[in-house]
């Protein structure tokens, strides 16, 4: 850039102006970052304060603390069966993520590596379905979940409704739409010759899928796995409507009930929110790169 | 499944070289796939596709059919023509408010939240010390559940204990008995929810747009700089136009998110009293005592028809350019 400088005087002027605008930019970004972080920081701060102390303070929550402790976390943890809600989340989320990746990689492998005539149609069915608001199908799906018989080991009431398997099924189905689209785009960028060479060597379809294609798409799978975990963990809608038994609900849907239980005490609401947020925030902090890559794989075509 | 026949696989026209010029006739269909492989592939696509179509598209069709009936879930079903729609558009008091709120949601996202996300992406795209810290902070709300987002903002908004009211009381702006009820006031609560929803939406758009900006050929910017364009001119006249595909994605994401909006409104007050949305109306008719399935389906069909606009836009713009 410096090579375009015309005269010495103008260069210093530009440089000063640039430095000034850079400082201004940082000030703007710092203010904005603080505004963004504030609701989260405030939730953490509030969760550490005893409610009794705040109630006595004339300024209420706009005050400096005399004590900060983890009592609210102990109260929340012991008031509701929180470990069970986390367990419920794990029972739904982990199988749903694995199944989604397995199924969508198979579909994507088939439609992107081989020139099926109906490739486009399949992709359209999946992608359009994935974009549909879930509220459009909830009424019939609710009825369907009460009709379809499910044998005992998978379901304790013989149905899909109010069952982990039902929640896993709808998550897997919906997310397969998205992941198929992403993975088929990704697989198209791999070299066709590789598959052809393997076929000429006499490798079967399953061998090619498992030993040629899957190792090459591992980065995309890792990125999608972080994304899927977060989305399914964060689901509120399906868990709210496809579960009746409160004890089976995953953590985010259980929050709704806990919220009314602690409604009068914001410090406990705060502690509960922080507890529910920890898994995805920690995952994001550790796997930030994969997370962002997963999101962008979906939008920017490979 | 017989439709899923593999086309000629090995000699793709481009790589066929001399072979292609020899035969002008359509190449004979042959394949390195044996029968077992073909069956396997058909199952690998067919089974997931069948489940997907059953759970998503068949249910969509059922919603459409039910919207023309008076079904309540238990009694025999009668077709009532357009009765549900007439009732929805004329006498049902929550329909037009819900439509208005969905439109407000969309406009707020399109005019405010999405442009802020794009602005942040543009600002953070250039080499800047600490850029990743800013990015991390702006993005963190995106990984939070909307249910958690609802509770976090409840802590700010609450009429008695909320932070905003505590500050206003401390500075004597409001009196303890006349605090601002951000969630309870039906003329105010949609704005409160929009701020909370935007808090999450902005980071999402920022990351999507940043990825798009990173993929812009740097020589375009250099050329613009040589021609004497400043940064703003370069963005408006050079970068923005070549980002057309990502712009479509951003618009579609924004519209779809606005139509799907449900969680925050439902967490804060069950989507009533000023927070009606098409999505919450559907859920509330479903959970109501009367169980108005036919009527609820009519609302679902309205939501479906509106959603088809961004979906078709997305499919035509994104899938058409696929060289499948």
Interface residues (C-beta under 8 A of the other chain):
Chain A: X1 X4 X22 X25 X26 X28 X29 X32 X33 X36 X37 X39 X40 X42 X43 X46 X54 X59 X60 X61 X62 X63 X103 X104 X106 X107 X109 X110 X111 X114 X115 X116 X117 X118 X119 X120 X122 X123 X124 X125 X126 X127 X128 X129 X131 X132 X133 X134 X135 X136 X137 X138 X139 X140 X141 X142 X143 X144 X169 X170 X173 X174 X176 X177 X185 X192 X196 X199 X200 X204 X205 X206 X230 X233 X234 X235 X236 X237 X240 X241 X252 X253 X255 X256 X259 X266 X269 X270 X272 X273 X276 X277 X280 X281 X283 X284 X285 X288 X291 X292 X295 X296 X299 X300 X301
Chain B: X3 X4 X5 X6 X7 X8 X9 X10 X12 X32 X33 X34 X36 X37 X40 X41 X44 X45 X48 X49 X51 X52 X53 X55 X56 X57 X58 X59 X60 X62 X63 X66 X73 X120 X123 X124 X128 X130 X133 X134 X136 X137 X138 X139 X140 X141 X143 X144 X145 X146 X147 X148 X151 X152 X153 X154 X155 X156 X158 X161 X162 X163 X166 X167 X169 X170 X199 X202 X203 X204 X207 X208 X211 X212 X215 X225 X226 X245 X246 X249 X250 X252 X253 X256 X259 X260 X262 X263 X266 X267 X278 X279 X282 X283 X286 X287 X293 X296 X297 X300 X301 X303 X304 X307 X310 X311 X314 X315 X318 X319 X321 X322 X324
